Amino acid sequence: MLLLAALTVTLAGCAKTPPSPMSPEEITVPISSSVSPLVHPSAPLRPGTIAPPGVSSAAAVTGVFSQQFGAADQASRSAVTVVAGRWRVQRSVDLFPETEPRGLLASRERVVVLGRIWQLYDRQGRRLVHALSGTGAVAFSEEGEAVLALDATGALRRYSAATGALEFRVGAGRGGNVHYALLTARGPEYLLAGGQRALDPHGLNPPRSSYVQAFRVAPPYSIDEDHLLQATDSEQDWDLPGVVLVGAVMGESCVFARRDQIFITDRSLSTLRSFSGSFLPRTLSLDEHGNAHLLVESDRGPRYWRVSPEGVLGLNVPIAGGGGVPAA
C-alpha cells in the first residue's frame, strides 16, 4: 500500500469503518470533451481490473530518499529496513534561525534539510553548502551524487553532493514564473514540471498555465566564470493550459496528470499514451508496476484512483472531504 502523504492527511478525519473499494462493474468513468490533445490523441479511461501491487522493494535507489515524497516516483517509500530496538540521538546540529524547516532528504552519505534556507550536511553534521530556497523543489539526483535546487532567480543549480561545490547553473525554461514541483535528474537527463505562479498582487492576471521541460547535459560541463552552463542538448518543453499539473517518474516512464487528462511520456517528453476523463488531480505517485495512484476531485467528490499504464481505472474509492470539482 502506497504511503501517500496527502492521502494520510485527508483520511485522518474519516469514520472508523473505511469505505469498501468499488468493484470494476461499479466504477464509472465520466468523459470530458474539454481535453486538448498533446502530440498523442487521448483515449477515454475505462473501468477494469488491475492486479494489486503486491509486496516488493521500492523502486528508488537503495539508501537514497531523493525527493520530499521518497523518490521521483513520489511513492513515499524507502528501500531501507529500519532495525528494531531502542533509539537514541546520535548527533544534533543547530540550524540557521531562519531555516523554517519542513523536511529532510537523505542519501547514503549526505542529508539535506529542506526549508526557507536549504542546507546540505555530511553524516558527521558538517554543513557543506546552504542557500535560500527558490521557485521550486530541492532534490537529490536519482543516483544521489548531486543536489538540484531552483534559486531565487528561477535558475536551476547543480551542486556536488560530495563537496557542496556549485557545478553549474542553467536558466529554467520559464524562470521564476513557474513553481517547479517536480525536479529530477538521472545521469545526463533532467526533468522539471510545475504550475505558473500567482505573481500579480492585484489578482488581475491569475496564473493560467503549467510547464514541462526536459533536457540533457553531461560532464565535462562547459561553463563561464559565473558557472552558467553554455549549452544543453535535446531540449523539449511544453506549455499546457491550466495551473494544476502533477507528475512522477519511474525508469523510462514519466506520468503526468492535469485537469481531465493523464498522459505518459518518455524522459524526452515524447508522448506514448494519453487518457481522458472528468477530474482534477491533486497528487500522483507510481508503484513498481507503473500504476498511477491519484487523489482527484470529481463530480462525485474526492476519490482515490488507481490507473494502469493502459488507461484502466481499477480502483475508485471515495474519501472524506468536500464535493465537486473546484475551479483550478
Salt bridges, closest charged atoms under 4 A:
ASP122 OD2 - ARG126 NE 3.16
GLU142 OE1 - ARG267 NH2 2.97
GLU145 OE2 - ARG158 NH2 3.17
ASP151 OD2 - ARG157 NE 2.74
GLU167 OE1 - ARG158 NE 2.54
GLU189 OE1 - ARG186 NH2 2.86
GLU189 OE2 - ARG216 NH1 3.48
ASP239 OD2 - ARG174 NH2 2.48
GLU252 OE2 - ARG186 NH2 2.63
ASP287 OD2 - HIS293 NE2 2.83
GLU288 OE1 - ARG77 NH1 3.06
